[in-house]
């Protein structure tokens, strides 16, 4: 049976209950009568014990992650569509970074609050549902952000998600858990002020410079809110090291899943027309090998145990994962670009290259070689494939570099142990690029 430790302020579980979680307490309510059934409706929101045994992700957290699957898939798909339709790589990267950062910040707040205060009662589930709706609104606004550089719908989705986070998470924790009241009020107040900024920026002229400047500034402010809120606090934000490591590992699996989707598309194109396509088979096989290497490298490191020994670096470790998850999503998009560029080549029988025509006015259309598009700039599919390879190579390199940073931050780096594994993936990436026509990861006229 659960009880509140008045000295530490943490919710603990007695020896009478099976180890671990609110779910175990709730399972017993069906035996304990109406008084215990009320626990599923409302449970006091106090900090969970960071040393709680057998803490694992709940079904509610996994359900929330499904919205992340949709959002990440949309970002990766819009990235590769933008390039395939003739867009420049620079604007594509800006749009990708802004969209992915919005999704990732939404996920970040839910994960860190959940690991410290998850009571899994009706109010907590309602707050989670509201944030899930906000994430889906964000995902629905991503295509507009790529095509028109319009972030209005994405912003409204972000604000919806934050409203539920503020009122049903932070303010509730401040009201019910006196030990962390001041800290939660700072979180709620700072986050609310930022939402006023997000909405207010929409009512001023939406020039490109204004969008880039305000989005970057507000995004950075969202990321530093926890550091400001925790500053001056006598106790750090409660979090379960193994639970947090599991949650980050699950999101890593989500973004790796987008790479599998790209490989699946390559396999479908390879068998298109009942004739094997050697080029797409090569792309799919190479992508799958790199994917497996990235998965192996990440889960080779016991982050849960390392975080338990370095809890003071938990926030920094968590934030650096933006540079882990982002490159994987970009890798998925780059692989999809290469796959689709190879299909453009096969679409043209008269020449070796399909042509994507970028309209001079900014509207892009894809066509086979020889089709007429008024006042358009022809771009070879081979150039698009090289751009995709460049995205793949840079993304893999960033992933490996940032994984090394995470490792060095939590433990003394042992080159003899990790060196061969860390070097292996760049070699695979180089070989993968070298096998492609001229072996060049260049801008290919899409800069």
C-alpha positions as CSV (number, residue, x, y, z in Angstrom):
1,X,0.0,0.0,0.0
2,X,1.3,3.4,-0.9
3,X,2.1,6.1,1.6
4,X,3.8,9.5,1.8
5,X,7.2,9.8,3.4
6,X,6.8,13.0,5.4
7,X,10.6,13.5,5.8
8,X,11.6,13.1,2.1
9,X,8.3,14.2,0.5
10,X,8.4,11.2,-1.8
11,X,5.6,8.7,-2.5
12,X,6.8,5.3,-1.5
13,X,5.4,1.7,-1.7
14,X,5.3,-0.5,1.4
15,X,6.4,-4.1,1.5
16,X,2.8,-5.2,1.4
17,X,2.5,-4.2,-2.3
18,X,4.2,-5.7,-5.2
19,X,7.3,-3.6,-6.1
20,X,7.0,-0.5,-8.0
21,X,4.3,1.4,-9.5
22,X,1.0,3.2,-9.3
23,X,-0.4,0.5,-11.6
24,X,0.2,-2.1,-8.9
25,X,-1.7,0.0,-6.4
26,X,-4.5,0.5,-8.8
27,X,-4.7,-3.2,-9.5
28,X,-5.5,-3.8,-5.8
29,X,-8.3,-1.3,-5.8
30,X,-10.6,-3.7,-7.4
31,X,-10.3,-5.9,-4.4
32,X,-10.2,-3.2,-1.7
33,X,-13.7,-1.7,-2.3
34,X,-15.0,1.7,-3.2
35,X,-12.5,3.6,-1.1
36,X,-9.7,2.2,-3.1
37,X,-11.4,2.6,-6.4
38,X,-11.4,6.4,-5.7
39,X,-7.6,6.2,-6.0
40,X,-8.0,5.7,-9.7
41,X,-9.9,8.9,-9.9
42,X,-7.7,11.0,-7.7
43,X,-4.3,10.4,-6.1
44,X,-2.4,13.1,-4.3
45,X,0.3,14.3,-6.8
46,X,3.6,14.1,-4.8
47,X,7.1,13.4,-6.0
48,X,7.8,9.7,-6.8
49,X,10.7,8.0,-5.1
50,X,13.8,8.2,-7.3
51,X,15.0,4.9,-5.9
52,X,11.7,3.1,-6.5
53,X,12.3,-0.5,-7.6
54,X,11.2,-2.0,-10.9
55,X,10.1,1.4,-12.3
56,X,9.1,1.0,-15.9
57,X,7.2,2.9,-18.6
58,X,3.4,2.8,-18.1
59,X,0.8,2.0,-20.9
60,X,-0.2,5.7,-20.7
61,X,3.4,6.8,-21.5
62,X,3.5,4.3,-24.4
63,X,0.2,5.6,-25.7
64,X,1.6,9.2,-25.6
65,X,4.6,8.0,-27.6
66,X,2.3,6.9,-30.4
67,X,1.6,10.6,-31.1
68,X,5.3,11.1,-31.3
69,X,5.5,8.4,-34.0
70,X,3.0,10.3,-36.1
71,X,4.7,13.7,-35.6
72,X,8.3,12.4,-36.3
73,X,7.0,10.5,-39.4
74,X,5.5,13.8,-40.7
75,X,8.7,15.8,-40.2
76,X,10.9,13.2,-42.0
77,X,8.4,12.9,-44.8
78,X,8.0,16.6,-45.3
79,X,11.8,17.0,-45.3
80,X,12.4,14.5,-48.1
81,X,9.3,15.8,-50.1
82,X,10.7,19.3,-49.9
83,X,14.0,18.2,-51.5
84,X,12.4,15.9,-54.0
85,X,10.1,18.6,-55.2
86,X,13.1,20.9,-55.9
87,X,13.5,22.8,-52.7
88,X,16.9,24.0,-51.5
89,X,18.7,22.2,-48.8
90,X,19.2,25.3,-46.6
91,X,15.5,26.2,-46.1
92,X,14.7,22.5,-45.8
93,X,17.2,22.2,-42.8
94,X,15.7,25.3,-41.1
95,X,12.1,23.9,-41.5
96,X,13.2,20.5,-40.2
97,X,15.0,21.9,-37.2
98,X,12.1,24.1,-36.2
99,X,9.5,21.4,-36.6
100,X,11.5,18.7,-34.9
101,X,12.4,20.9,-32.0
102,X,8.7,21.7,-31.4
103,X,7.9,18.0,-31.2
104,X,10.9,17.2,-29.1
105,X,10.2,19.9,-26.5
106,X,6.6,18.7,-26.2
107,X,7.9,15.1,-25.5
108,X,10.7,16.4,-23.2
109,X,8.3,18.2,-20.7
110,X,6.0,15.1,-20.5
111,X,8.9,12.7,-19.9
112,X,10.6,14.7,-17.1
113,X,7.4,15.6,-15.3
114,X,6.1,12.0,-15.6
115,X,9.2,10.5,-14.1
116,X,8.9,12.7,-11.1
117,X,5.2,12.9,-10.5
118,X,3.3,10.3,-12.5
119,X,0.3,9.2,-10.3
120,X,-1.7,7.8,-13.3
121,X,-5.1,8.9,-12.0
122,X,-7.9,10.5,-13.9
123,X,-6.6,14.1,-13.8
124,X,-3.1,13.0,-14.9
125,X,-4.6,11.0,-17.8
126,X,-6.7,14.0,-18.8
127,X,-3.6,16.2,-18.8
128,X,-1.9,13.6,-20.9
129,X,-4.8,13.4,-23.4
130,X,-4.7,17.2,-23.8
131,X,-1.0,17.1,-24.6
132,X,-1.5,14.3,-27.1
133,X,-4.1,16.4,-28.9
134,X,-1.6,19.3,-28.9
135,X,1.1,17.1,-30.4
136,X,-1.3,15.9,-33.2
137,X,-2.2,19.5,-34.0
138,X,1.6,20.2,-34.2
139,X,2.0,17.3,-36.6
140,X,-0.9,18.5,-38.7
141,X,0.7,21.9,-39.0
142,X,4.1,20.6,-40.1
143,X,3.2,20.3,-43.9
144,X,2.2,24.0,-43.9
145,X,5.4,25.0,-42.2
146,X,7.4,23.3,-45.0
147,X,5.4,24.5,-47.9
148,X,4.5,28.0,-46.9
149,X,6.9,28.7,-44.0
150,X,3.8,29.3,-41.9
151,X,4.1,28.2,-38.2
152,X,0.7,29.4,-37.0
153,X,-1.0,26.0,-36.7
154,X,2.2,24.4,-35.3
155,X,2.3,27.2,-32.7
156,X,-1.3,26.8,-31.7
157,X,-0.8,23.0,-31.2
158,X,2.3,23.8,-29.0
159,X,0.3,26.2,-26.9
160,X,-2.6,23.7,-26.5
161,X,-0.1,21.1,-25.2
162,X,1.5,23.6,-22.8
163,X,-1.8,24.7,-21.3
164,X,-2.6,21.2,-20.2
165,X,1.0,20.8,-19.0
166,X,0.8,24.0,-16.9
167,X,-2.6,23.6,-15.3
168,X,-3.0,19.9,-14.9
169,X,0.6,19.0,-14.2
170,X,2.7,21.9,-12.8
171,X,0.1,23.8,-10.9
172,X,-1.5,20.7,-9.5
173,X,1.9,19.5,-8.3
174,X,2.5,22.9,-6.7
175,X,-0.8,22.7,-4.9
176,X,-0.5,19.1,-3.6
177,X,3.2,18.8,-3.0
178,X,4.4,21.5,-0.6
179,X,8.1,20.4,-0.7
180,X,8.4,21.4,-4.4
181,X,5.7,24.1,-4.5
182,X,8.0,27.0,-5.3
183,X,9.8,25.1,-8.0
184,X,6.6,24.0,-9.8
185,X,5.2,27.5,-9.6
186,X,8.4,28.8,-11.3
187,X,8.0,26.2,-14.0
188,X,4.3,27.1,-14.5
189,X,4.9,30.9,-14.5
190,X,7.9,30.8,-16.9
191,X,6.1,28.4,-19.3
192,X,3.0,30.5,-19.3
193,X,4.9,33.7,-20.1
194,X,6.6,31.9,-23.0
195,X,3.2,30.8,-24.4
196,X,2.2,34.5,-24.4
197,X,5.3,35.1,-26.5
198,X,4.5,32.2,-28.9
199,X,1.0,33.5,-29.5
200,X,2.0,37.2,-29.6
201,X,4.6,36.7,-32.3
202,X,1.8,35.6,-34.7
203,X,0.2,39.0,-34.6
204,X,3.2,40.8,-36.1
205,X,4.3,40.8,-39.7
206,X,5.4,37.3,-40.6
207,X,8.6,38.0,-42.5
208,X,11.2,35.3,-42.8
209,X,13.7,37.1,-40.6
210,X,11.0,37.6,-37.9
211,X,10.0,34.0,-38.0
212,X,13.5,32.7,-37.7
213,X,14.5,35.1,-35.0
214,X,11.5,34.7,-32.7
215,X,11.2,30.9,-33.2
216,X,14.9,30.4,-32.3
217,X,14.7,32.8,-29.3
218,X,11.5,31.3,-27.9
219,X,12.7,27.7,-28.5
220,X,16.0,28.3,-26.6
221,X,14.0,29.9,-23.8
222,X,11.8,26.8,-23.6
223,X,14.9,24.7,-23.2
224,X,16.4,26.8,-20.5
225,X,13.2,27.0,-18.3
226,X,14.2,24.0,-16.3
227,X,17.6,25.4,-15.5
228,X,16.1,28.7,-14.4
229,X,13.4,27.0,-12.3
230,X,15.8,24.6,-10.6
231,X,18.3,27.4,-9.8
232,X,18.4,28.2,-6.1
233,X,16.4,25.1,-5.2
234,X,17.7,23.1,-2.3
235,X,16.6,19.8,-4.0
236,X,17.0,18.8,-7.6
237,X,13.9,17.8,-9.6
238,X,13.0,14.2,-8.7
239,X,13.7,11.7,-11.5
240,X,14.2,8.0,-11.8
241,X,17.5,7.3,-13.6
242,X,16.5,4.0,-15.1
243,X,13.0,5.1,-16.0
244,X,14.3,8.2,-17.8
245,X,16.9,6.2,-19.6
246,X,14.2,3.8,-20.7
247,X,12.0,6.7,-21.9
248,X,14.9,8.2,-24.0
249,X,15.7,4.8,-25.4
250,X,12.0,4.4,-26.5
251,X,12.1,7.7,-28.3
252,X,15.4,6.6,-30.0
253,X,13.5,3.5,-31.2
254,X,10.8,5.7,-32.6
255,X,13.1,7.8,-34.7
256,X,15.0,4.7,-35.8
257,X,11.6,3.4,-37.0
258,X,11.5,6.1,-39.6
259,X,14.7,4.7,-41.0
260,X,13.1,1.3,-41.3
261,X,10.2,3.0,-43.1
262,X,12.6,4.4,-45.7
263,X,14.2,0.9,-46.1
264,X,10.7,-0.5,-46.6
265,X,10.0,2.0,-49.3
266,X,13.3,1.0,-51.0
267,X,12.3,-2.7,-50.9
268,X,8.9,-1.8,-52.4
269,X,10.5,0.2,-55.3
270,X,13.1,-2.6,-55.8
271,X,10.3,-5.0,-56.6
272,X,8.2,-2.5,-58.6
273,X,7.0,-4.0,-61.8
274,X,8.1,-7.5,-60.7
275,X,11.7,-6.7,-61.8
276,X,14.5,-6.4,-59.3
277,X,16.1,-3.0,-59.0
278,X,19.7,-3.4,-57.9
279,X,20.2,0.2,-57.1
280,X,17.3,0.4,-54.6
281,X,18.3,-2.9,-53.1
282,X,21.8,-1.5,-52.5
283,X,20.2,1.6,-50.9
284,X,18.0,-0.4,-48.6
285,X,20.6,-2.9,-47.5
286,X,23.1,-0.1,-46.8
287,X,20.5,1.9,-44.9
288,X,19.6,-1.1,-42.8
289,X,23.2,-1.9,-41.9
290,X,23.8,1.7,-40.8
291,X,20.5,1.7,-38.8
292,X,21.5,-1.5,-37.0
293,X,24.9,0.0,-36.2
294,X,23.4,3.1,-34.7
295,X,21.0,1.0,-32.6
296,X,23.8,-1.2,-31.4
297,X,26.0,1.8,-30.4
298,X,23.3,3.6,-28.5
299,X,22.0,0.7,-26.5
300,X,25.6,-0.6,-25.9
301,X,25.9,2.2,-23.2
302,X,24.1,1.5,-19.9
303,X,22.7,5.0,-19.5
304,X,20.5,4.0,-16.6
305,X,23.4,2.9,-14.4
306,X,25.5,5.9,-15.4
307,X,22.7,8.3,-14.6
308,X,22.2,6.7,-11.2
309,X,25.8,7.5,-10.4
310,X,25.7,11.1,-11.9
311,X,22.2,12.4,-11.1
312,X,23.5,16.0,-11.1
313,X,24.1,15.7,-14.9
314,X,20.7,14.3,-15.7
315,X,19.2,17.4,-17.2
316,X,22.3,18.1,-19.4
317,X,22.3,14.5,-20.5
318,X,18.7,14.7,-21.4
319,X,19.0,17.9,-23.4
320,X,22.0,16.7,-25.4
321,X,19.7,14.0,-26.8
322,X,18.2,16.6,-29.1
323,X,21.5,16.2,-31.0
324,X,21.0,12.4,-30.9
325,X,17.3,12.1,-32.0
326,X,17.4,14.9,-34.5
327,X,20.2,13.4,-36.6
328,X,18.5,10.1,-36.7
329,X,15.3,11.6,-38.0
330,X,17.4,13.5,-40.6
331,X,19.1,10.3,-41.5
332,X,15.7,8.7,-42.2
333,X,14.8,11.7,-44.4
334,X,18.1,11.6,-46.3
335,X,17.7,7.9,-47.0
336,X,14.2,8.5,-48.3
337,X,15.5,11.2,-50.6
338,X,18.1,8.8,-52.1
339,X,15.4,6.1,-52.5
340,X,13.0,8.5,-54.3
341,X,15.7,9.9,-56.4
342,X,16.5,6.4,-57.7
343,X,12.9,5.9,-58.7
344,X,13.0,9.2,-60.7
345,X,15.9,7.8,-62.6
346,X,14.0,4.6,-63.5
347,X,11.0,6.7,-64.5
348,X,12.8,8.0,-67.6
349,X,13.6,5.7,-70.4
350,X,15.0,8.3,-72.9
351,X,17.8,9.5,-70.6
352,X,19.7,8.1,-67.6
353,X,18.4,10.8,-65.3
354,X,14.9,11.9,-64.2
355,X,14.4,15.6,-63.9
356,X,12.9,17.6,-61.1
357,X,12.0,21.1,-62.1
358,X,12.1,23.9,-59.6
359,X,9.9,26.7,-60.7
360,X,11.5,30.1,-60.7
361,X,8.6,31.5,-58.6
362,X,9.3,29.1,-55.8
363,X,6.7,26.4,-56.7
364,X,8.2,23.0,-57.4
365,X,6.9,20.1,-59.5
366,X,8.4,16.8,-60.3
367,X,8.4,15.5,-63.8
368,X,10.1,13.0,-66.0
369,X,12.8,14.2,-68.4
370,X,11.4,16.1,-71.3
371,X,8.1,17.3,-69.8
372,X,7.6,21.0,-70.2
373,X,7.4,23.3,-67.2
374,X,7.2,27.0,-67.9
375,X,10.1,29.1,-66.5
376,X,11.5,26.3,-64.4
377,X,15.1,25.2,-63.5
378,X,15.9,21.5,-64.3
379,X,17.6,19.6,-61.6
380,X,19.0,16.1,-62.2
381,X,17.9,13.3,-60.0
382,X,21.5,12.3,-59.5
383,X,22.1,15.7,-57.9
384,X,19.1,15.0,-55.6
385,X,20.5,11.6,-54.6
386,X,23.9,13.2,-53.8
387,X,22.1,15.7,-51.6
388,X,20.3,12.8,-49.8
389,X,23.7,11.1,-49.3
390,X,25.1,14.3,-47.9
391,X,22.2,14.4,-45.4
392,X,22.8,10.7,-44.5
393,X,26.6,11.2,-44.0
394,X,26.3,14.4,-41.9
395,X,23.5,12.9,-39.8
396,X,25.4,9.7,-39.0
397,X,28.5,11.8,-38.1
398,X,26.6,14.0,-35.8
399,X,25.0,11.1,-34.1
400,X,28.3,9.4,-33.4
401,X,30.0,12.6,-32.2
402,X,27.2,13.5,-29.8
403,X,27.0,9.9,-28.5
404,X,30.7,10.3,-27.6
405,X,29.9,13.5,-25.8
406,X,27.1,11.8,-23.8
407,X,29.5,9.0,-22.9
408,X,32.3,11.3,-21.9
409,X,30.0,13.4,-19.7
410,X,28.8,10.4,-17.7
411,X,32.0,8.3,-17.4
412,X,35.6,8.2,-18.3
413,X,35.9,7.2,-21.9
414,X,37.8,4.0,-22.5
415,X,39.0,4.0,-26.1
416,X,40.1,0.4,-26.1
417,X,36.5,-0.7,-25.3
418,X,34.4,1.7,-27.3
419,X,36.9,2.8,-30.0
420,X,36.4,0.0,-32.5
421,X,32.7,0.2,-32.3
422,X,32.6,4.0,-32.6
423,X,34.9,3.9,-35.7
424,X,33.0,1.1,-37.3
425,X,29.9,3.2,-38.2
426,X,31.7,6.0,-40.0
427,X,33.5,3.4,-42.1
428,X,30.2,1.9,-43.0
429,X,28.9,5.4,-43.9
430,X,31.9,6.1,-46.1
431,X,31.7,2.8,-47.9
432,X,28.0,3.4,-48.4
433,X,28.7,6.7,-50.0
434,X,31.6,5.4,-52.1
435,X,29.4,2.7,-53.6
436,X,27.1,5.4,-55.1
437,X,28.1,6.5,-58.6
438,X,30.8,9.2,-58.1
439,X,30.9,8.6,-54.4
440,X,30.4,12.3,-53.7
441,X,28.2,13.8,-51.0
442,X,27.9,17.2,-52.5
443,X,25.3,19.9,-52.8
444,X,24.5,18.8,-56.3
445,X,23.0,22.1,-57.4
446,X,20.4,22.2,-54.7
447,X,22.2,24.6,-52.4
